[in-house]
């Protein structure tokens, strides 16, 4: 019984899903308005429970692993999902969605169960099960607004390309198993050698995960899916799904393929440059806020690779720290976009002209979020990028750091385009003043607090660095 409690997070999540399903069944069709509030309460309990002291160890012969680092990553994702649930409350209670709000929250939590198993995987079988548990429900979320053609199209694209990426990953796992005779990470790392077969298997597996992270050239689905999906789903894909995939990638590279570091380092080096540059260049020409944030997230994925390429505990710490910062920054931007869409139905950047005069608090939060994503001091995003650049420079990747700095300047330019629209560009027909619901206000406030406070709490990085030795 004590051992099974290692899966405390997953057990609590599954229990919450079952409670929501039972509550949905026993409530009348027209009286389901409180289901999303119940979901927030239940998940808040799950989030708080994640920070309670917990044992570490393994289950099922090593298939499931729990250590301080994996627990930390789960807690970070839980905080992000809680903010998304708060920000999506008003959208779920709208006339079009209030009858199906319980379905949305159940599917959302189901994907998180899969991501938790991904993070705690001790072999490729558990990892594959987690990936599929996370991916299939996410496709349902992307196509949630079935009355909109773009939403259905987003779901179809995500399913088709997700199946392709899964097939590529499985091909890589098959090659690795054929070469080493095991699917357990610890055993493979002991038997791994620099052979062509192992290199091929690693590259196939890496390519499959690159799709989840939206690394160039595996990024083509991202903007279309983000634009077609509801804003809460786009924000979920941008931060939670990507954060889990990034952690899994760095864990696999560090634990399973250290012998092949020379190969995957070169691959990460090239993909980092391509992802940062192409993501930034395409973001320059976007007019839709969701497509804009989609290419921004692609560029941010390129920056994350600077931490991965370090191949050290410092690199691991910077990746986790940056994911934490990125969650708050991106959810701040998506939260403002969601609040505006809920009130006015507007998604074009040009429609944000003059927003500061009519809705100054939202305009200010959008500016803080974009400046944090750009890495402007003293916001949290500055420290996140500073530690990424430092970790890469510590391993001698000076040219990569220089290219990253140049890309940071490019990103600042297109972030300023949105800030200019909000604060400077005049608009006689600006979005009228509106009040968000209390749940949205709490979600936006949490995002703002994270953006402002994390950078000043230097002990957070030291704490993350200490825990990173557990991987």
C-alpha positions in Angstrom: 0.0 0.0 0.0 2.9 2.4 0.8 4.5 1.7 -2.5 1.4 2.4 -4.5 1.2 5.8 -2.9 4.2 6.8 -5.0 1.6 7.3 -7.7 -0.3 9.8 -5.4 -0.6 12.5 -8.1 -2.0 10.1 -10.7 -4.4 8.4 -8.1 -5.7 11.8 -7.0 -6.2 12.9 -10.7 -8.0 9.8 -11.6 -10.2 10.0 -8.5 -11.0 13.6 -9.4 -12.0 12.5 -13.0 -14.3 9.8 -11.6 -15.9 12.3 -9.1 -16.6 14.7 -12.0 -18.1 12.0 -14.2 -20.4 10.9 -11.3 -21.4 14.5 -10.6 -22.1 15.0 -14.3 -24.3 11.9 -14.5 -26.4 12.7 -11.4 -27.0 16.4 -12.3 -29.6 17.4 -14.7 -28.6 18.6 -18.2 -29.5 22.2 -17.5 -27.9 22.3 -14.0 -24.3 21.6 -14.8 -23.1 25.1 -14.3 -21.2 24.2 -11.1 -19.3 21.3 -12.5 -16.3 23.5 -13.7 -16.2 25.0 -10.2 -16.1 21.6 -8.6 -13.3 20.6 -11.1 -11.3 23.7 -10.0 -11.7 22.8 -6.3 -10.7 19.2 -6.8 -7.7 20.1 -8.9 -6.6 22.7 -6.4 -6.6 20.0 -3.8 -4.5 17.8 -6.2 -2.1 20.7 -6.7 -1.6 21.4 -3.0 -1.2 17.7 -2.3 1.6 17.6 -4.8 3.7 19.9 -2.6 3.3 17.7 0.5 6.3 15.6 1.5 6.4 12.3 -0.5 8.5 9.2 -0.7 10.6 8.4 -3.7 11.2 5.1 -5.4 10.0 2.9 -8.2 7.0 0.6 -9.1 6.3 -2.2 -11.5 9.9 -3.4 -11.7 11.2 0.0 -12.5 8.6 1.0 -15.1 7.4 3.9 -12.9 10.0 6.2 -11.2 9.5 9.0 -8.7 12.2 11.2 -7.5 12.4 14.8 -6.4 13.0 16.2 -9.9 10.0 14.4 -11.5 7.8 15.4 -8.5 8.9 19.0 -9.0 8.1 18.9 -12.8 4.6 17.5 -12.0 4.0 20.2 -9.5 5.0 22.9 -12.0 2.6 21.5 -14.6 -0.2 21.3 -12.0 0.2 25.0 -11.2 0.0 25.7 -15.0 -3.1 23.6 -15.5 -4.8 25.2 -12.4 -4.2 28.7 -14.0 -5.7 27.4 -17.3 -8.7 26.0 -15.6 -9.3 29.4 -13.8 -8.9 31.3 -17.0 -11.2 29.0 -19.0 -14.1 29.2 -16.5 -15.9 32.1 -18.2 -15.5 30.5 -21.6 -16.9 27.2 -20.3 -19.9 29.0 -18.8 -20.7 30.8 -22.0 -24.0 29.9 -23.8 -22.3 27.7 -26.3 -20.3 25.5 -23.9 -22.0 25.5 -20.5 -23.8 22.2 -21.3 -20.5 20.5 -22.0 -18.2 22.1 -19.5 -17.8 18.8 -17.6 -16.5 17.0 -20.7 -13.9 19.6 -21.2 -12.5 19.4 -17.7 -12.5 15.6 -17.7 -10.6 15.4 -21.0 -8.2 18.1 -19.8 -7.4 16.2 -16.6 -7.1 12.9 -18.6 -4.3 14.4 -20.7 -2.5 15.4 -17.5 -2.6 11.9 -16.2 -0.8 10.8 -19.4 1.8 13.5 -19.0 2.5 12.5 -15.4 3.1 8.9 -16.5 5.4 10.2 -19.2 7.5 12.2 -16.7 7.7 9.2 -14.3 8.5 6.6 -17.0 11.3 4.2 -16.3 11.1 2.4 -19.6 9.9 3.0 -23.1 6.7 1.1 -22.7 5.5 3.3 -19.8 6.7 6.3 -21.8 4.7 5.3 -24.8 1.6 4.6 -22.8 1.9 8.1 -21.2 2.4 9.8 -24.6 -0.7 8.2 -26.0 -2.8 8.9 -22.9 -1.8 12.6 -23.3 -2.0 12.9 -27.1 -5.4 11.3 -27.9 -7.5 13.4 -25.4 -5.5 16.5 -26.5 -6.8 16.0 -30.1 -10.4 16.0 -28.7 -9.6 19.3 -27.0 -8.3 20.8 -30.2 -11.5 19.9 -32.0 -13.7 20.9 -29.0 -15.7 23.6 -30.8 -17.3 21.2 -33.3 -19.4 23.9 -34.9 -16.3 25.7 -36.1 -14.6 24.4 -39.2 -11.2 25.6 -38.0 -11.5 23.7 -34.7 -12.4 20.5 -36.4 -9.5 21.0 -38.9 -7.2 21.6 -35.9 -8.2 18.3 -34.4 -7.8 16.4 -37.6 -4.3 17.8 -38.2 -3.2 17.1 -34.7 -4.4 13.5 -34.9 -2.8 12.8 -38.3 0.6 14.4 -37.5 0.5 13.1 -34.0 0.1 9.5 -35.4 3.0 10.2 -37.7 5.2 11.4 -34.9 4.2 8.4 -32.7 5.1 6.0 -35.5 8.5 7.6 -35.9 9.1 7.4 -32.1 8.1 3.7 -32.0 10.4 3.0 -34.9 13.2 4.5 -32.9 12.3 2.5 -29.8 12.1 -0.7 -31.9 15.6 -0.1 -33.2 17.0 0.6 -29.8 15.4 -2.5 -28.4 16.8 -4.6 -31.3 20.2 -3.2 -30.7 20.3 -3.5 -26.8 17.7 -6.1 -25.9 15.9 -4.0 -23.3 13.4 -1.2 -23.0 14.4 -0.2 -19.5 16.3 3.2 -19.4 18.8 2.0 -16.8 19.7 -1.2 -18.7 19.9 0.5 -22.1 22.3 3.2 -20.7 24.6 0.5 -19.5 24.7 -1.4 -22.8 24.6 1.6 -25.1 27.5 2.0 -27.5 28.3 4.3 -30.4 26.9 2.2 -33.2 25.0 3.2 -36.4 21.9 1.3 -35.2 21.8 3.1 -31.9 22.4 6.5 -33.5 19.6 5.8 -36.0 17.2 4.7 -33.2 18.0 7.7 -31.1 17.4 10.1 -34.0 14.1 8.5 -34.8 13.0 8.8 -31.2 14.3 12.4 -31.0 12.3 13.3 -34.1 9.1 12.0 -32.6 9.4 14.1 -29.5 10.5 17.1 -31.5 7.0 17.1 -32.9 5.5 17.5 -29.4 7.9 20.4 -28.7 7.3 22.1 -32.1 11.0 22.1 -33.1 11.7 23.1 -36.7 11.1 21.3 -39.1 8.5 19.4 -37.0 6.6 22.6 -36.3 4.2 22.9 -39.3 1.1 21.9 -37.4 1.6 24.4 -34.6 0.1 27.6 -35.9 -2.9 26.0 -37.6 -3.8 24.0 -34.6 -3.4 26.9 -32.2 -5.5 29.1 -34.4 -8.3 26.6 -34.8 -8.3 25.4 -31.2 -10.1 27.3 -28.4 -7.7 29.7 -26.6 -7.6 27.6 -23.4 -6.6 24.6 -25.4 -4.0 26.6 -27.4 -2.5 27.8 -24.1 -2.5 24.2 -22.8 -0.6 23.0 -25.9 1.8 25.8 -25.6 2.9 25.4 -22.0 1.7 22.1 -20.4 2.1 19.7 -23.3 5.4 21.3 -24.4 6.7 21.5 -20.9 6.1 17.8 -20.3 7.7 16.8 -23.7 10.8 19.0 -23.0 11.3 17.3 -19.6 11.0 13.9 -21.1 13.4 14.7 -23.9 16.1 16.1 -21.6 15.6 13.1 -19.2 16.0 10.6 -22.0 19.0 12.3 -23.5 20.8 12.5 -20.2 19.8 9.1 -18.8 19.6 6.8 -21.8 21.9 8.3 -24.4 24.9 9.9 -22.6 27.2 7.7 -24.8 25.7 9.3 -27.9 26.1 12.9 -26.6 28.4 13.9 -29.4 25.6 13.0 -31.9 22.6 14.5 -30.1 24.5 17.6 -29.2 25.1 18.4 -32.9 21.4 17.7 -33.6 20.3 20.0 -30.7 22.8 22.7 -31.9 21.3 22.8 -35.4 17.7 22.5 -34.3 18.2 25.3 -31.8 19.4 27.7 -34.5 16.6 26.7 -36.9 13.9 26.8 -34.3 14.8 30.2 -32.8 15.3 31.9 -36.2 12.4 30.5 -38.2 10.0 30.9 -35.2 11.0 34.5 -34.9 10.9 35.3 -38.6 7.4 33.9 -39.0 6.1 35.6 -35.9 7.0 38.9 -37.5 4.3 38.5 -40.2 1.4 37.3 -38.0 -1.8 39.3 -37.6 -3.8 36.8 -35.5 -2.9 36.8 -31.8 -3.1 33.0 -31.5 -0.8 32.4 -34.6 1.5 35.1 -33.2 1.8 33.3 -29.9 2.2 30.0 -31.7 5.3 31.1 -33.5 6.5 32.8 -30.4 6.2 29.5 -28.6 8.2 27.8 -31.4 11.0 30.4 -30.9 10.9 29.8 -27.1 11.4 26.1 -27.8 14.6 26.9 -29.6 15.8 28.8 -26.6 15.0 25.9 -24.3 17.5 23.8 -26.4 20.3 25.9 -25.1 19.8 24.4 -21.7 19.5 20.9 -23.1 22.8 21.1 -25.0 24.7 21.8 -21.8 24.3 18.1 -20.9 24.8 18.8 -17.2 22.9 19.3 -13.9 23.1 23.0 -14.6 21.5 22.5 -18.0 18.7 20.4 -16.4 18.1 23.1 -13.8 17.9 25.9 -16.3 15.5 23.9 -18.5 13.1 23.3 -15.6 13.5 26.9 -14.3 12.8 28.3 -17.8 9.7 26.0 -18.2 8.4 27.4 -14.9 9.0 31.0 -16.0 7.6 30.3 -19.5 4.4 28.9 -18.1 3.6 32.1 -16.2 4.6 34.4 -19.0 2.7 32.5 -21.7 -0.4 32.0 -19.6 -0.4 35.7 -18.9 -0.5 36.5 -22.6 -3.0 33.7 -23.5 -5.1 34.7 -20.5 -5.4 38.3 -21.7 -6.2 37.1 -25.2 -8.9 34.7 -23.8 -10.5 37.5 -21.7 -10.7 39.7 -24.7 -12.1 37.0 -26.9 -14.7 36.1 -24.3 -15.9 39.7 -24.1 -15.6 40.8 -27.8 -14.8 37.7 -29.9 -11.7 39.6 -31.3 -8.4 37.8 -32.1 -6.6 40.1 -34.5 -3.7 42.1 -33.2 -5.0 45.3 -35.0 -8.1 45.0 -32.9 -6.0 45.5 -29.8 -5.3 49.1 -30.8 -6.0 51.4 -28.0 -6.7 48.6 -25.5 -4.8 50.4 -22.7 -7.2 53.3 -22.6 -10.3 51.1 -22.3 -8.8 48.2 -20.3 -5.6 49.3 -18.7 -5.1 46.3 -16.4 -5.3 43.9 -19.3 -3.0 46.0 -21.4 -0.4 46.2 -18.6 -0.5 42.4 -18.1 -0.1 41.7 -21.8 2.9 44.0 -21.8 4.5 42.3 -18.8 3.9 38.9 -20.3 5.4 39.8 -23.7 8.4 41.6 -22.1 9.0 38.5 -19.9 8.9 36.3 -23.0 11.3 38.7 -24.6 13.7 38.5 -21.6 13.5 42.1 -20.5 14.8 42.7 -16.9 13.8 42.6 -14.1 11.0 40.3 -15.2 11.2 36.5 -14.7 11.8 35.8 -18.4 15.1 37.7 -18.2 16.5 35.4 -15.6 15.2 32.3 -17.4 17.1 33.3 -20.6 20.1 34.5 -18.7 20.6 31.0 -17.1 20.0 29.3 -20.4 22.7 31.4 -22.1 25.0 30.9 -19.1 24.6 27.1 -19.2 25.3 27.0 -23.0 28.3 29.3 -22.6 29.7 27.2 -19.8 30.1 24.4 -22.2 31.8 26.6 -24.8 28.9 27.1 -27.2 29.6 30.8 -27.6 28.4 31.1 -31.2 25.1 29.5 -30.3 24.7 32.0 -27.5 25.5 34.9 -29.9 22.8 33.7 -32.3 20.4 33.3 -29.4 21.1 36.9 -28.3 20.4 38.1 -31.9 17.2 36.2 -32.0 16.2 37.7 -28.6 16.5 41.2 -30.3 14.3 40.1 -33.1 11.7 38.7 -30.7 11.7 42.0 -28.8 10.8 43.8 -32.0 7.7 41.7 -32.8 6.6 41.7 -29.1 6.9 45.5 -29.2 4.5 45.5 -32.2 1.7 44.2 -30.0 2.7 46.6 -27.1 2.6 49.5 -29.6 -0.9 48.5 -30.7 -2.1 48.4 -27.1 -0.4 51.6 -25.8 0.3 53.9 -28.7 -1.7 53.2 -31.8 -5.0 55.3 -31.6 -8.3 53.6 -32.2 -11.7 55.3 -32.1 -13.4 51.9 -31.9 -11.2 50.3 -29.2 -12.5 47.2 -27.4 -15.0 48.6 -24.9 -14.3 48.3 -21.1 -15.4 45.0 -19.6 -15.1 43.1 -16.4 -13.8 39.6 -16.3 -15.3 37.0 -14.0 -13.6 36.3 -10.6 -12.0 33.0 -11.8 -10.4 34.8 -14.7 -9.2 37.5 -12.4 -7.6 35.0 -10.1 -5.9 33.2 -13.1 -4.5 36.4 -14.5 -3.4 37.5 -11.1 -1.5 34.3 -10.5 0.2 34.7 -13.9 1.2 38.3 -13.1 2.5 37.3 -9.7 4.7 34.6 -11.2 6.1 36.9 -13.9 7.0 39.6 -11.3 8.1 37.5 -8.3 10.0 34.5 -9.7 12.8 36.7 -11.0 13.3 38.4 -7.6 13.2 35.1 -5.7 16.7 33.9 -6.5 16.4 31.0 -4.2 14.0 29.3 -6.6 16.8 28.6 -9.1 19.1 27.3 -6.4 16.3 25.0 -5.2 15.7 23.7 -8.7 19.4 23.2 -9.3 19.6 21.1 -6.1 16.7 18.9 -7.1 18.0 18.5 -10.7 20.7 16.1 -9.5 17.9 13.5 -9.0 17.5 12.9 -12.7 
